[in-house]
Amino acid sequence: MNQKFIKELAEIIVKIKSRKLAEDFLSSILTPAELDEISRRLQIVKMLKKGIPQRIISKNLNVAIATIGRGARELKYGKAGFKNII
C-alpha cells in the first residue's frame, strides 16, 4: 500500500462535512460491491462490540464465520483508531 495515497484519502475524508456528501463520495470512489462489503464489515464490528455471537452475526448478515473472525481480530489486535471510532 502506498502510504502517501492513503494519507491523501484520509485527508479528503476528514474534509467531508455532510452525510450526503460522504455517501456521494463513497459511491463515486467505490464499486457497489466494495461499498456493500465495507458497510457489512462495519455492521460485523458493531455487532461484535455488542457481544452478539459470531454464529448469529453470520446468519443475520449472511457472511462466513471467517469474515467475522477477521473483524474480531481487528478489534482485539488492530489499531486504536478502529476501536475508538466504531
N, C-alpha and C positions, 0 to 999 in steps of 0.2 A: 504494500500500500504506500502511496506517495503521501507522506505527512503534510507536505505543502498543500496538496489538493484537499486533504481532509480538514486542515485548518481553515482554508478558504471557505469550504462548505459550512463549517461551524460558524464562521463569521456571518455568512449570509443568513443562516437560520436564526442567529441571535438578533438580527435586524428585523425579523418578521414581527409585526405588532398586532396582527389580527388573525383569528382562527380561519376566516375565509381565505385570506391571502396565503396562510400556511397550507391549507387544503389545495389551493390552486398550484402553489409551488410544488408540493409533493406529487400532485397528479401530472405535472409537467415534466418533472425530473425522473420519475419512476414509472415503470410499466405497471399496468393494472395488477399483474401477478406479484410484482415486487411490493407494491403498496399493500396488497392483501396479506402477504407474508409478514411484513413488518408490523402491521396493525395486529395481526394474530399473535405475534411474539409478545407484543405489549400486553395483550389480554392474558397470555400464559403467565407472565411475570406477576401481573396484578393478582391473578387467582392464587398463585403460589404464595405470595406475600400474605394473603388472607388465610392461608392454611388449608386450602382446598386440595384434597388428594389428587395425585397425578392421574389416576385412572378416571376420575370424574372429569378432570380437565380434558383428558384425551377424548372422552365421549362427547362432552359439550362442544368442543372446538373442532372435533374431527381431525386431530393431529396425532402423530405417533408419540409413544412414550419417550423415544429417543429425543424428539424435538423438545419435549417438556424437560427432559434431563439436562439439555443444553441450557435452558433458561434457569434451571435450579443451580447449575454450576456457576453460571454468570452471577447470580445473586450471591452465592456463597464466596466465590473467589474473584469475581470481576472487579472492575474499577469502581471507586466510591460514587462517581457521578451517576452511574446506572442505578445503584441502590437508592441514592438520595432523590433522584428525580421521580422515580416511579413509586 
